[in-house]
Amino acid sequence: MSDEQTDTGTGWPQPAGPVRPGGPAGEPDPRPDAPDPDELSPLAPQGPAQPSDDEPAAEPVDDGATVDLSAVSRSGEPPVAGSDGSAEPVVAGRSRWSAAGVMIVALLALLGFTLVVQLKTTSTDPTLGATRQEDLVRILSDLDARENRLQQDIRALEDSQRQLRSGEQGRQAALDEATRRADELGILAGTLPAVGPGLTVQFDAGVKPISANRVLDAVQELRGAGAEAMQISGGDRATVRIIASTYFLDGDNGSLMVEGRRLSGPYTITVIGDPATMRTALNIPGGVVASVRGDGGNVTFGEREVAEVSALHVPIKLEHARPVS
């Protein structure tokens, strides 16, 4: 051992020179690559300490356990290897957020917002929360009674609706019946035209002219056989509607007066009803056909699937008769 080194009993050589403070018992760190205590200060510049000119450099001792303390950061974190394999210090206090952490924070925030909204939505009236149990029971009873009254009102309105509908249907049925009856009366009174199956009866005069009595007998026979509407036409195409009050008179030169209107022969009666029945009624022995033919005349029949009675009668104005109320 040289004069410049002193055995300390630790196996580490003691370099000669002044003793630096900071070591144990004022002795310097015996490790050859130990940093200068000034470098550990936060105010000292980073980097390996350079020996001064008047201090001899410590000889390195390879004992297989050399530790580079300069690579250890003040925060106690292990060094991070750089791209060239050298150790890089880690900056203390740097936070690193992962994608999973960000997602967790976002889900927590959404959950909190949802809870707040739900609480606001389902929140009840604060006055009810402070109401006594007896008052709540009374309120519930009032609500039940109100519901019962509303149900009764609904049933009453439904009954009224059914009655109105029934009344409307009854009124509609009565209106339809009145319309049908008015049409029938209009046809019988001669104020409405009529069509239907029927018969045409033509009277041709012979030696004697067709008298008013023969035409009236034919009208009576047709009515008895179910005739519903009739009209009579002359050879001059003049047409008169035949109703219950229609009268027939003999005119001059073999003409016929019907409702005060003169008609000349031959005469044709158009009638709506059952053709077969009416034809049979006119052909009975001693009837109209036999009488006309006995006077030298002739009667011709023509059945019609659709016979039209278009002549109209002026409505009769009643002066004395009134309906029974």
C-alpha positions in Angstrom: 0.0 0.0 0.0 1.3 3.5 -0.9 1.8 6.3 1.4 -1.1 8.3 -0.2 -3.7 5.7 0.8 -4.8 4.7 4.3 -6.5 1.5 5.2 -9.9 2.2 6.8 -10.7 -1.4 7.5 -13.5 -1.4 5.0 -11.6 -2.7 2.0 -11.8 0.7 0.3 -8.7 2.8 -0.2 -8.8 6.2 1.3 -7.7 8.8 -1.2 -5.2 11.3 -0.1 -6.2 14.9 0.1 -8.7 17.0 2.0 -11.7 15.3 3.4 -15.1 16.5 1.9 -18.0 16.9 4.2 -21.1 14.8 3.6 -19.7 11.3 4.2 -20.0 9.4 7.3 -18.0 10.9 10.1 -16.9 13.6 7.6 -15.3 11.0 5.4 -15.7 11.0 1.6 -17.7 8.3 -0.3 -15.1 5.5 -0.7 -16.7 4.4 -4.1 -14.5 5.4 -7.0 -17.5 6.4 -9.2 -19.5 8.1 -6.4 -20.9 11.5 -7.4 -19.8 14.6 -5.8 -22.1 15.7 -3.0 -22.5 19.0 -4.7 -24.0 17.2 -7.6 -26.8 15.8 -5.5 -27.9 19.3 -4.6 -30.8 20.5 -6.7 -28.8 23.7 -7.3 -25.7 21.8 -8.7 -25.5 21.2 -12.4 -26.1 17.6 -13.6 -23.3 15.5 -14.9 -20.3 13.6 -13.7 -18.0 15.4 -11.3 -14.6 16.4 -12.7 -11.7 16.0 -10.4 -9.7 19.1 -9.6 -6.1 19.5 -10.6 -4.9 19.3 -7.0 -6.9 16.1 -6.3 -5.7 12.8 -7.5 -8.3 10.7 -9.3 -9.6 7.7 -7.4 -8.7 4.4 -8.9 -11.7 2.3 -9.9 -12.2 -0.9 -8.0 -14.1 -3.6 -9.9 -15.9 -5.7 -7.3 -18.8 -6.7 -9.7 -21.4 -4.4 -8.0 -20.7 -1.0 -9.5 -23.8 1.3 -9.3 -24.2 4.4 -11.3 -26.0 6.8 -8.9 -26.1 9.5 -11.4 -28.7 7.5 -13.4 -31.0 7.6 -10.4 -33.4 10.5 -10.4 -34.3 12.4 -7.3 -37.9 11.1 -7.5 -36.6 7.5 -6.9 -37.9 6.2 -10.3 -35.6 3.8 -12.3 -33.9 5.2 -15.3 -35.5 4.9 -18.7 -33.3 3.5 -21.5 -32.9 5.8 -24.5 -32.7 5.0 -28.1 -28.9 4.5 -27.9 -29.1 2.2 -24.8 -28.0 4.9 -22.4 -30.1 5.7 -19.3 -32.4 8.8 -19.5 -33.7 10.4 -16.3 -37.4 10.4 -15.8 -39.0 13.8 -15.2 -40.8 13.7 -11.8 -44.5 14.7 -11.6 -45.4 13.9 -15.2 -48.9 12.2 -15.3 -49.6 9.7 -18.1 -53.3 9.0 -18.9 -54.3 5.8 -20.7 -57.3 5.4 -23.0 -59.0 3.1 -20.4 -58.6 5.8 -17.7 -60.2 8.4 -19.9 -63.1 6.1 -20.7 -63.7 5.3 -17.0 -63.8 9.0 -16.2 -66.2 9.7 -19.0 -68.5 6.8 -17.9 -68.5 8.1 -14.3 -69.4 11.6 -15.5 -72.3 10.2 -17.6 -73.5 8.1 -14.8 -73.6 11.0 -12.4 -75.5 13.1 -15.0 -78.0 10.4 -15.4 -78.6 10.0 -11.7 -79.2 13.8 -11.4 -81.7 13.8 -14.2 -83.5 10.8 -12.8 -83.7 12.4 -9.4 -85.1 15.6 -10.8 -87.6 13.6 -12.9 -88.9 11.4 -10.2 -88.8 14.0 -7.5 -92.2 14.5 -5.8 -93.9 17.5 -4.5 -92.1 18.5 -1.3 -95.4 19.4 0.2 -96.5 15.8 -0.1 -93.4 14.6 1.6 -94.1 16.8 4.6 -97.8 15.8 4.7 -99.1 13.7 7.5 -100.3 10.2 6.9 -103.9 11.1 7.8 -103.9 13.9 5.3 -102.5 11.5 2.6 -105.3 9.1 3.3 -107.9 11.8 3.0 -106.3 13.0 -0.3 -106.4 9.4 -1.6 -110.0 9.1 -0.6 -110.9 12.3 -2.4 -109.2 11.1 -5.5 -111.1 7.8 -5.4 -114.4 9.7 -5.0 -113.6 12.0 -7.9 -112.7 9.0 -10.1 -116.1 7.4 -9.2 -117.9 10.7 -10.2 -116.0 10.8 -13.5 -116.9 7.2 -14.2 -120.6 8.0 -13.6 -120.4 11.0 -15.9 -118.8 8.9 -18.6 -121.6 6.3 -18.3 -124.2 9.0 -18.5 -122.6 10.5 -21.6 -122.5 7.1 -23.2 -126.1 6.5 -22.5 -127.0 9.9 -24.0 -124.9 9.1 -27.0 -126.8 5.8 -27.5 -130.1 7.6 -27.1 -129.1 10.2 -29.6 -128.0 7.6 -32.0 -131.2 5.6 -31.5 -133.2 8.8 -31.9 -131.3 9.7 -35.0 -131.9 6.3 -36.5 -135.5 6.6 -35.6 -135.7 10.0 -37.2 -134.0 8.7 -40.3 -136.3 5.7 -40.5 -139.3 8.0 -40.1 -137.9 10.4 -42.7 -137.4 7.5 -45.2 -140.9 6.3 -44.5 -142.3 9.8 -45.0 -140.4 10.2 -48.3 -141.7 6.8 -49.5 -145.2 7.7 -48.5 -145.0 11.1 -50.2 -143.8 9.5 -53.4 -146.7 7.1 -53.3 -149.2 9.9 -52.7 -147.6 12.0 -55.4 -148.0 9.2 -57.9 -151.6 8.6 -56.8 -152.3 12.3 -56.9 -150.7 12.6 -60.3 -148.1 15.2 -59.2 -145.2 12.8 -59.9 -144.4 10.9 -63.0 -144.2 7.1 -62.7 -142.6 4.1 -64.6 -143.0 0.4 -64.3 -144.5 -2.7 -66.0 -147.9 -2.1 -67.4 -150.2 -2.2 -70.3 -151.5 0.0 -73.2 -155.2 -0.2 -74.1 -156.3 1.4 -77.4 -160.0 2.1 -78.2 -161.0 2.3 -81.9 -164.5 3.5 -82.7 -166.8 1.6 -85.0 -170.2 2.5 -86.1 -170.8 4.3 -82.8 -168.1 6.6 -81.3 -166.4 5.6 -78.0 -168.5 7.1 -75.3 -167.4 8.5 -72.1 -169.2 5.7 -70.2 -167.1 3.1 -72.0 -163.8 4.9 -71.1 -165.0 5.4 -67.5 -165.9 1.7 -67.2 -162.4 0.8 -68.5 -160.7 3.1 -65.9 -162.8 1.5 -63.1 -162.0 -2.0 -64.2 -158.3 -1.2 -64.4 -158.3 0.3 -60.9 -160.1 -2.7 -59.6 -157.3 -4.9 -61.1 -154.5 -3.0 -59.3 -153.6 -0.2 -61.6 -151.4 2.4 -59.8 -151.0 5.2 -62.4 -152.9 6.0 -65.6 -153.0 8.5 -68.4 -155.2 8.9 -71.5 -154.0 10.2 -74.9 -156.1 11.2 -78.0 -155.4 11.0 -81.6 -154.0 14.5 -81.6 -151.4 13.4 -79.0 -153.1 15.4 -76.2 -152.5 13.6 -72.9 -154.3 13.9 -69.5 -153.3 12.3 -66.2 -156.1 10.2 -64.7 -156.5 10.4 -60.9 -159.4 9.7 -58.5 -161.2 13.0 -59.3 -160.8 12.8 -63.1 -164.2 13.0 -64.9 -165.2 12.1 -68.5 -167.8 13.8 -70.8 -169.0 13.2 -74.3 -167.9 16.0 -76.6 -169.0 17.2 -80.1 -168.4 15.0 -83.2 -167.5 11.9 -81.2 -164.8 13.7 -79.1 -164.2 13.2 -75.4 -163.9 15.8 -72.7 -161.4 14.8 -69.9 -160.9 17.2 -67.1 -162.3 19.9 -69.3 -159.8 19.1 -72.1 -161.0 17.9 -75.5 -159.5 14.7 -76.9 -160.2 13.1 -80.3 -160.1 9.4 -81.1 -158.6 6.9 -81.1 -158.0 6.9 -77.4 -155.1 5.1 -75.7 -154.9 4.5 -71.9 -151.4 3.8 -70.5 -151.5 2.1 -67.2 -148.9 0.8 -64.7 -149.7 -2.5 -62.9 -149.8 -6.2 -63.5 -150.4 -6.6 -67.2 -152.0 -10.1 -67.1 -154.4 -9.2 -64.2 -155.5 -6.0 -65.9 -156.0 -7.6 -69.3 -158.1 -10.4 -67.7 -160.3 -7.8 -65.9 -161.1 -6.0 -69.2 -161.9 -9.2 -71.0 -164.5 -10.6 -68.6 -167.8 -11.5 -70.3 -170.1 -8.5 -70.6 -167.2 -6.2 -69.7 -165.6 -3.3 -71.4 -164.1 -5.2 -74.4 -167.4 -7.0 -75.1 -169.4 -3.7 -74.9 -167.1 -1.8 -77.3 -167.0 -4.6 -79.7 -170.8 -4.8 -79.5 -171.0 -1.2 -80.6 -168.8 -2.0 -83.6 -165.6 -0.8 -82.1 -162.3 -2.6 -81.2 -160.0 -2.8 -78.2 -156.2 -3.6 -78.7 -153.8 -4.5 -75.8 -150.1 -4.0 -75.7 -148.0 -5.3 -72.8 -145.0 -3.1 -71.7 -142.1 -4.1 -69.5 -141.5 -0.5 -68.8 -144.6 1.7 -69.2 -144.2 5.4 -68.6 -146.9 7.7 -67.2 -145.4 11.2 -67.6 -148.4 13.5 -67.7 -148.9 15.5 -64.5 -152.0 16.7 -62.8 -152.2 20.1 -61.2 -152.2 19.7 -57.4 -155.7 20.0 -55.9 -156.1 22.7 -53.4 -158.4 21.5 -50.6 -160.9 24.1 -49.3 -162.8 22.2 -46.6 -160.9 19.0 -45.7 -158.3 19.1 -42.9 -156.2 16.3 -41.5 -157.2 14.9 -38.1 -154.6 16.1 -35.5 
